Amino acid sequence: MTTALDVLSAFLLLFGSAVTLISAVGLFRVPDAYGRLHVATKPATLGIACTIAGAALQVPLGSGTARLVLALALQFWTIPVSSHLLGRAARATGLPPARPDALDEFPPDDRHPHA
């Protein structure tokens, strides 16, 4: 059983690191801020989740595992919220997308969309 957990842990650590590396490379390849927000959050969240899960399989049960689970929960909570707020701030300041034919379905002033 220990060997199976070690193999699973190694796979998760390598896969998480690879996804995070691809996300980092994508930051340099994507032309605008909106795409960079997507590249920095979606795959990076998966990479962090896999890396933390792989690390959790290697530490003995107890406080180390609890800290890793807490770190994972905080990542899932803060990364999407921060990227959403950064995207709204970029749009509110009038930052245009890289493609001029991008469809904007929201009114120019979306600070109060339900008012």
Backbone torsions as a table, in degrees:
resi	resn	phi	psi	omega
1	MET	NA	-35.3	179.9
2	THR	-64.0	-40.1	180.0
3	THR	-64.9	-40.7	179.3
4	ALA	-64.0	-41.3	178.1
5	LEU	-66.4	-37.3	177.4
6	ASP	-64.9	-41.4	179.1
7	VAL	-67.0	-44.1	177.8
8	LEU	-62.9	-42.4	178.5
9	SER	-62.9	-44.6	178.9
10	ALA	-62.7	-41.5	178.1
11	PHE	-61.7	-46.8	-179.1
12	LEU	-63.6	-40.7	178.7
13	LEU	-64.7	-44.1	179.6
14	LEU	-68.7	-42.9	179.5
15	PHE	-64.7	-44.5	178.6
16	GLY	-62.8	-40.1	177.9
17	SER	-66.6	-39.8	179.2
18	ALA	-65.7	-43.1	179.4
19	VAL	-64.6	-40.6	178.7
20	THR	-66.0	-38.4	176.9
21	LEU	-64.8	-42.2	177.5
22	ILE	-62.7	-39.0	177.0
23	SER	-63.1	-41.6	179.3
24	ALA	-65.4	-40.0	177.4
25	VAL	-66.1	-37.3	179.1
26	GLY	-62.4	-27.7	177.7
27	LEU	-61.3	-31.0	179.8
28	PHE	-87.8	-18.3	-175.5
29	ARG	-92.8	-24.7	-175.3
30	VAL	-84.6	135.6	-170.2
31	PRO	-80.2	-22.2	-175.4
32	ASP	-129.7	170.3	-175.2
33	ALA	-66.1	-35.2	-178.1
34	TYR	-67.2	-41.8	175.8
35	GLY	-67.3	-37.2	178.1
36	ARG	-64.8	-36.3	175.9
37	LEU	-61.0	-41.7	178.5
38	HIS	-64.7	-47.8	-177.9
39	VAL	-65.6	-33.4	-178.0
40	ALA	-78.8	-19.9	-174.7
41	THR	-107.5	-49.5	-172.9
42	LYS	-64.3	-59.9	-179.2
43	PRO	-71.1	-29.8	179.9
44	ALA	-66.5	-35.2	177.1
45	THR	-64.5	-42.6	176.8
46	LEU	-64.3	-42.2	179.3
47	GLY	-62.8	-43.3	178.6
48	ILE	-65.6	-41.1	179.6
49	ALA	-61.6	-44.7	179.4
50	CYS	-66.8	-40.7	-179.8
51	THR	-65.1	-44.3	179.3
52	ILE	-67.6	-38.3	177.3
53	ALA	-63.8	-41.4	176.7
54	GLY	-63.9	-39.2	177.7
55	ALA	-68.5	-36.8	179.9
56	ALA	-64.4	-30.4	177.7
57	LEU	-71.8	-18.3	-177.5
58	GLN	-94.2	-22.6	-179.6
59	VAL	-90.6	148.3	176.9
60	PRO	-66.4	153.2	179.4
61	LEU	-60.4	141.0	-179.2
62	GLY	142.1	-143.5	-174.0
63	SER	-67.3	-32.5	178.7
64	GLY	-63.4	-42.8	178.6
65	THR	-68.0	-40.1	179.6
66	ALA	-62.7	-39.4	178.4
67	ARG	-65.8	-39.8	179.0
68	LEU	-67.6	-40.2	177.2
69	VAL	-64.8	-39.9	176.7
70	LEU	-63.4	-42.7	177.8
71	ALA	-61.3	-40.8	178.8
72	LEU	-65.5	-43.5	179.3
73	ALA	-62.7	-40.8	178.9
74	LEU	-66.8	-36.5	177.3
75	GLN	-64.8	-44.2	179.4
76	PHE	-66.2	-26.2	-178.0
77	TRP	-86.0	-42.2	-171.3
78	THR	-88.5	-35.3	-176.3
79	ILE	-62.8	-50.5	179.3
80	PRO	-64.9	-37.9	-179.4
81	VAL	-65.5	-45.1	-178.7
82	SER	-66.3	-39.6	179.2
83	SER	-67.8	-36.9	176.9
84	HIS	-62.6	-45.5	-179.6
85	LEU	-66.8	-37.8	176.2
86	LEU	-64.7	-40.1	177.3
87	GLY	-64.3	-41.3	177.4
88	ARG	-65.6	-39.3	179.0
89	ALA	-66.1	-40.4	178.1
90	ALA	-63.3	-41.7	179.3
91	ARG	-68.8	-38.5	-179.0
92	ALA	-66.6	-29.6	178.5
93	THR	-84.0	-4.3	176.7
94	GLY	88.3	19.1	179.0
95	LEU	-66.6	119.1	-177.3
96	PRO	-80.1	151.5	173.4
97	PRO	-70.6	162.9	-178.8
98	ALA	-66.6	-34.5	179.4
99	ARG	-92.5	121.8	-179.0
100	PRO	-69.3	-17.0	-179.2
101	ASP	-92.9	12.0	178.9
102	ALA	-65.8	136.9	-177.4
103	LEU	-86.0	125.6	176.9
104	ASP	-110.3	108.1	-174.9
105	GLU	-90.6	-1.6	-177.3
106	PHE	-101.3	151.2	176.4
107	PRO	-65.9	159.8	-177.9
108	PRO	-56.6	-36.8	-179.4
109	ASP	-108.2	98.1	-178.0
110	ASP	-105.7	21.9	179.7
111	ARG	-67.3	-29.9	179.4
112	HIS	-129.3	74.5	-173.4
113	PRO	-68.5	-21.1	-176.7
114	HIS	-102.1	3.2	-178.0
115	ALA	-84.5	NA	NA
